[in-house]
């Protein structure tokens, strides 16, 4: 019975194409006070305008630049060209 259950679970996972989610790290963090000494950072904000309503929504806090944000990755560096002397 367990074998059938495991087989059905694996088949369902393959059928629904289960993948690992990708967390987004944005350039802005909203630090909010949840009460009871709990302070939470949400660093998934793409713009300052998106961060402000998160802080103003009744939770005391602030918006600050994310120190871990690196920005979008640019193209890979070009290789050095070899010079030919004739």
Residue pairs with C-beta under 8 A, 6 or more apart in sequence:
23 44
24 44
25 43
25 44
25 66
25 68
25 69
26 43
26 44
26 45
26 46
26 66
26 69
27 45
27 46
27 47
27 65
27 66
27 69
27 71
28 43
28 45
28 46
28 47
28 48
28 50
28 51
28 63
28 64
28 65
28 66
29 41
29 42
29 43
29 45
29 51
29 63
29 64
29 65
29 66
30 41
30 42
30 43
30 45
30 51
30 54
30 55
30 61
30 62
30 63
31 39
31 40
31 41
31 55
31 61
31 62
31 63
31 64
32 39
32 40
32 42
32 54
32 55
32 59
32 60
32 61
33 39
33 59
33 60
33 61
34 40
34 59
39 61
42 54
43 66
43 68
43 69
45 51
45 54
45 63
48 63
51 63
52 63
54 61
54 63
55 61
55 62
55 63
